[in-house]
Structures are given as structure tokens and as C-alpha cells.
Amino acid sequence: MRWFFALNEASTSFWDYANLVQVAVHSARAHPGLEPVCLYDGTDNPLTAWLETAGVRIIRRRTFLHEWVTDLPPIPRGAYLRLEIPAVCREQGWTDEFVLYTDCDVVFRRDPTAALQELRPEFFAAAPESDPTDFHHFNSGVMWINVAGLASEHEALRTTIKSHLAEAIAPPYDQAALQRHFAGRVDPLPVELNWKPYWGHNADAAVVHFHGPKPTQKYLALNQRLPASTSRWVTPEYYGACAEWDQLLTAALQISPWPASVHGGIADGFDSVADIESGLGVPEAARPEANLPVTRWGLAPLTRLRFDAGAGGKTYRLEAVLQSSFPDQATSVRLDGNSIAHLALTRLNDPYELSLDLPVSPGPHTIEFCYAIAHTPPAPDPRKLGVLFRALRVRIG
């Protein structure tokens, strides 16, 4: 039985979801009948390497909503990937009549295959959202999908979504679109296949879904830092499920450790043939507890470097490793006023690499990192922060 889940690298919570995925995959590996497939919108990174090591098939995919929304927000970019499943099956030559889809925040406590194989929905089967008796307001976090049935509705479903596009790209995203389009036509999925921790203990639950507060939020819950809309689902059973999840994450990383390198071949440091003209803060001491070497803040609105390319056929290369501590940051890189790169730093506190050959002639040249956002830290710090560099240099050769 093929089991699909979807992941979008642009999510600001990507690394929290990385751990959720690792637990889901680890718990699924206890049931050999489940064949995991990840629909993935993003670039290669340590998580994709971890998934491949763990035996997960990764299919690179983008949702069709990009046809209508140029700057699609991160959550619908991932949420709507589930609607690509029939097309993916066709393109891969897979002839499955039914497949399982779940969100990333699940734990497989038991093998769900026997219970699922008894169900033959026309389009898909789904369980209730928050009220375990309300199948009308179903939850799309676990879906038992009739591949041909869902494929037959694809064009009509696209029309429904496009006709209500503002609703479709706002919470609860795909779920609202599916509830609208398939109203009265969704088969019931037993609640044991999409069991929420706040419903209480259920020894028969096969798939536990952390709908509402995630296990990565348990300390926020303990410190009463969750919003009321989420904290209402914090129960003793939730904390019990979190304890189980913690054990599964430890086991998952013992069996399949993270790849050794968090970022690739660019060495940390600021040794450079270029001079810093403006917009780069003083070196800050290494912080091993945060996995940070000596760093320097790029100061908004831009960081400017200047270097002189001498004669003699030398080649020059720009190298940078940078990260953002706040959402929606992006940086554009300009060489002598011309744009040569643009980088959206969507994963918070995660290093991005930039390595570019510089097509320069002899003489002086200027490189500028221009920041989309100027972040103001708490007083008395007067700086306007752009990005945090752990490496920035121009080197020869």
C-alpha cells in the first residue's frame, strides 16, 4: 500500500516538520505493508538526504495553484500537493486502485492496511475534524483515496478552487475546498484511522494525528504560550502522546542519523580579497550551543564589498553562507549594479549557501547584498539587521 505525505521547503516551520516527518516515517517502518512516498516542493537538503536513507521515494512536485497565484503562500504550497496524487500515480506508471495520504504530523501505532482495504470510497474517505461524531466537517489530514475517482473530478475540482480562490488559499486551505466541492459525497473513515490525542485514549487507534498542538509545541503549552485557539486542545492525553513521540524521534535518529554536514563545501569565515565598504557588523563570538561559528550581521538596507580584479586572467568567486532569524527575508545580490542572484531565506535559522563565479574584467568592482526587510532588534541595539553571515568572501580561483 502506497502511503503519501507532502512537504514544502518554503514553510517557516520546515525544521519542526522535519522532525514530524521523521517520526511518521519511523513509525510506518514498523509496518512493512506501507510504501512511503514524499511529494516535495523544494531543493535538496539534509532532510531529503535523510528521507532517501530511510527508504522514502521523493517525488518533486508543485501544486497547480501556482498557475493562478504568482506568490503562493508557503502553507497552501504544501497542502495542495495531496491533490497531485492521481497525476503522480499516472506519470509513475503506478496502477494502485487506492492509496493512503496523511499529513506529516501522524504516528502509526498499528498497521492500518486491513481496516483500509475494507473501504472502497467513490472519491475518498475521511474522518471528522474536531468533533468525533461530525463526519460532515471532515479532516483532510488522513485520506483513503480512490485514485481513479479523484482523478475523474480533477478538472471540476480545479474549477471550484479557482472560483473560490481567496477562500482556497486561506485557512483551512485544501480542506475548505474539498468540503465545498465534495459536500455529501465523502465516505466515512473510521476515527481510529485519524485519532486526535485530545479525544482521549483509544487502544484501537491505528493512526494518531497531532491535529492542533504539535508535539514540538509541548513546552509552549506547558508555559501557557499557545494561543487560546490551540491551547483548548491541550489535555493530559496530548502530553502522553508527546512523550511517545519523543521516544519515537530518538529511535528514528538512532536508526537513521542526520547526514554529517548541515551545509556543504563553503568554509565558515570572512577571509577575502574584497574590502568591506559598508553594511557589515563587527564579528560576534562563536556560539557552539546554537551551532554558530564566528558570525557577522549584514546590516540593512545593504552590505557593500569592493575589490579590484587585476590583470593576468585570474578568476574570482563569491562565496557566502547566510541565514535569517525572522520570516520573509530575502536578499538580492548585485555585481556592479546588475542583479546576479536572489535568495529567499524561508527556513528560519538555517544556513543557505551562495557560490557564484564572477564574470569580471580588470579593474574595480562592487558587490552588494540588498535586503528585503530591515529588522529592528530590541533597545538599546540601534542596528537594522538584514541577514546573519557565517561566511562571506571573494576569493581568487
N, C-alpha and C positions, 0 to 999 in steps of 0.2 A: 504494500500500500504506500503510495507516494504521499508524503507529508510536506506541504509548502508553508513557508513563512517568508515575510518580506522585511527588508531593511533598507533604510535610506541614510546615506552618509551625511547629508546636509543637516540632519537633526542636531540641535544643540545638546541633546541628551544622548548622543550617539554612544559614548563610552559606558553610560549607565545601561543602555540597551544591549551593549556588547556583552555584559555580564548576564543579562536576562537570557540572551540567545545561548550563551554557553551552558546555562543550567537547563534550558529547554532541550538542547541537543544532547547533553549528557543524560538527562532522564529518558529521552527517547531511545538512546543506545541500549537501554535495558530491554527493549522490545524489538527484536531483530526484524519483525514484520514491517516496521516503519522505515521508509527510504527518504531521508531528508533532502529537500531542495530549497535553496535560498534564492528568492527573487531580489536582486540587489541593484540599487541605483547609487553608484559611487565609484570611487577609484580603489585600486589595491591598497591595502594597509595591513597592519598586524592582525586585525580580526579576520579578514578574508583568508590570510595565511593560516590562522588557527582553524577556521571552518574547514578548509581543504584538508588539513591534517586530520581533523576529526571525521572525515568521510562525507562531508556535505557537498552536494553538487551546487555550484553557484551559477545562476543564470543572470547575466547583466541585462537590465531592462529599465525602461522609463514608461511612466503612465501616459496614456493618450491625452490626459488633461493638459499636457504641455502644448498641444495643438491650439488650445484656446486661451491659456493663461501663460504669458511670457515669463513672469517671475512667480512661479508657483511656490507657495509657502512649503516649508520642509515637511510638515505632518502629512498633508494630502499627497505629497510626492511618494511617501511610503505606503500610506493607507490604501491608495487606489491600485497599487501593484497587484492586489489579490484578484482584480478583475482581468488581469492579463493571463490568468492561468489557462483558460481554454486555448488561447493563441499559442502560448508556450508549449503546451502539450502537442498541438498540431505541428508546430515548427520542429520539435524534437523527435517527432515520429512516435510519440507515446500514445498508446491506444487505451489507456485506463478509462473505464466507464465512470468511476467515481474516484475522487481524491479528497484528502483532508487538508484544510487550511486552518492555521491558528495564528494568533498574534504571537509576538516574541515572549510575552510575559506569562508563559504557562509552564506547568510541571506535569509530566506524565507519571502518575502514580501507579497506574495499571495499564495493561495492554488494551487499547480501545478498539482493536480491529474486529473482534467478534461482534460487539454491540453495533458498530457502524455497518458491518456487512449485512445486517438485517434490514437496514434502511435503504429505500430506493426513492429519494425525492425527485420531483419533476425538475426542479431547478437547484435547490439546495435546502438543507435542513439547518436550523439554528435554534439555540436555546434562549430563554429570557435574559433581559439585561440585568436589572437590579431586583425586581420582584420575581421570585422563582415560579410564580403562577401565571405571569403575564407573557404569553407567547406572542402577543401582538407586537409588543415593544421588544423585539428580539435583539440580541447582541451579535455583531458580525465578527467577534474575536475568535470564534470557532465555527467553521462552516464545513459541512459534509456536502461536497459539490458534485452534482451531475454535470460532467464536463460538456457533453453534447447539449444538454438542456440550457446551461448558462450561455454556451456559445450561440444558441439559437436566439437569445434575447440581446445579443451584444449591441446591434445597431439601435434597437429600440431603447435599450438602457442608455446608450450614448446620447440619444435624443432627449431623454428625460433629464439626464445630468446637465446637458447644455442649456435646456430650458429653465433650469433652476440652479444656474452656475454659482451664484453668490451663496446659496444655501449649501451647495456641494463642497465648497472649499472652506467652510466654517464648521466648527464642532457641531455634531459628531461625524462630519465628513462622509465617508462612504456609507456609513450605517444609515444616515438620514436618506441618502439617495436610494439605497436598497429598500428601505422601508417604504419609501414613496412608490418606487417602481413595482415592487413585488407584493404590495399590500394584499393580504388574503391568499397569497399563493406560496407561502413558505411553509415547508413541512417542519414539524416539531422535532427538535433534537433533545434527547434525554438530558436532564440537568446535570447528571453525573458526568457528562462529556464536556461541560463548561461550568464547572462548580466554582463559585466565588467564596473565598475564605470567610467573608462576613456573613455568609449564610449559616455558619456553624460547622461542626464536624460531620463528615459523611464518609464512613468507611468504604462505601462503594464508589466514591468519586474516582474516575479514571483520569480526567484532565482537570487540574486546578488552575484557574485563571485569575491572576492578580489584577482584576478589574478594580479601578480606584487606586488606592495607595499601593505603590510598588514596594517590593522588599528593600530596594535601595533607599527608600524614604523612611525606614523604620525609626531612625534616630531623629528625624524631623518630627515624626509622630510622637515619640517619647518626650520631646522637648516642646510639644504643642506649637509647632511652627508650620503645620499644614493648614491650608485654608479650610473653612468650615465645609465646603462642598466635598472635600476629600476626607477630612477627619471623621465625618459621620460614619465612615465605613471601617474605622479602626476599632477592632474588637480583640478580645483575648485569642480568638481563633486566628486572627490575622497575624499576631505575634508568633503563634505556634507555627504557622505556615512559613513565616520569615526564618525561624530557626531551622526548619527543614531545608529551606532554600539556601541558607548559608552553608550548611553541610554539603549540599549538592555542588555548590560553586567550588568549594575547596577540593572536593573529589574530582570535579571536571578539570581543574587546573593541575591537579597532580597527574592525571592520566594524559592530558594534552596540555603541556605548559605553553605559555605565551612564547612567540618567537623571541629569540635573544635580543634583537635590535628593535628599538621603538622607531627610530628613523635611520635612514640609510647611510650613505658614504660621505656625507659632509661633516667634517670635524667641527666641534664647537670652537669658538674663538673669534678674535677680531684682528688677526694679523692680516695686513692688507697693503697693497701698493697704492691704494686710494687714501686720500685725506678726508676726514670728516669735516665738512664745511659748516653744517648746522643740523639741528634736529635729532641729535643722539645723546641720550643721557649718560651720566657717569657710570662706570662699571659697578655692578651690585654683587655682593659676595655670593658665592655658591650656596645653594640650599639643598643639601642632599635629601632632606626629608620630603622635599617637593620634587625630587628628581630633576633639579635645575643646576647647571654649571654657573659660572660667572655669566651674567646677563647684562644687557643694556636696553633701556626703553627707547624706542623710536618715538619722537615727540611730534604731535600733530601741530600743524597740518601736514608737514612733510620732513623727511630726512634727506639731506643732500650730501653726496660724496663727489669728490673731484679727483681725477687722475690724468696723468699725461702719458699718452701712448707714444713711445719713442719709435724711431725708425729701426729697420732690421728685421722685419717680417714676424715680429712677436705676436702671439695670440693672447687674448685676455678673456677671463671668465668671471662672471659674477656668481657668488655663492651666498646663500642666506638660509638660515633656519629660524623661523619666527612663529609666534603663537599669539592668541588673543585671550584675554581673561573676561571679556564681555561680548555679548552676542552682536551679530550683524556687522562685524568689522570686515573690511575688505581693503586691499592695498593695490594700487596701480603703480607699475614701475616704468619710469621713463628714462630713455637714453638721449641726451641732448635735445630734450623736449618732445621726443617721439615715443609713444607707448610701445613697450616691448613685452609686457606681461600684465595680467590681472589675476589676483588671488583672493578668493572669498574664504575667510577663516571661520568656517561654520562650526567646526568642532572646538569647543572651548578647552583652553589649556592643553592643547595637543599640538605638537610641532609640525609645521609644514616646511617642506624643502623647496628651494628655488635654485636652479643651476642653469645658467644661460651663457652661451658663447656670445661675446660682444663683437659685432662687426664694426670695428673702429679703424680709422686712418690715423697716421701720426698726428700728434698734437693734443691739446687739452680736451677733456670730455667730462660731462656731468651726468651722474645717475641720481634720480630722485625716487623715493618711495613716498607716494601720496596716499593719505589715509582717509577713508570714508567717514570715520567717526573720531571725534576728539573726546575722550573720556576724562571727566574731571574727578580726581580722587578726593577723598575726604580732606578737609582742612587739617593742618595748615599746609599741605602739599600744594604748591601753586601750579604744578605741571599739567599740561594737556597730553594725555597718553594716547599713543597710536597702537603699536604692537610691541611685544617683547621679543628682542633678538637674543638668541643663544649663539648665533654665528652671523657674521656679516663681513664680507671681504671681496675685493677684486684681486685675483691672482693671475700671474703670467703662466701660460701654457695649460 
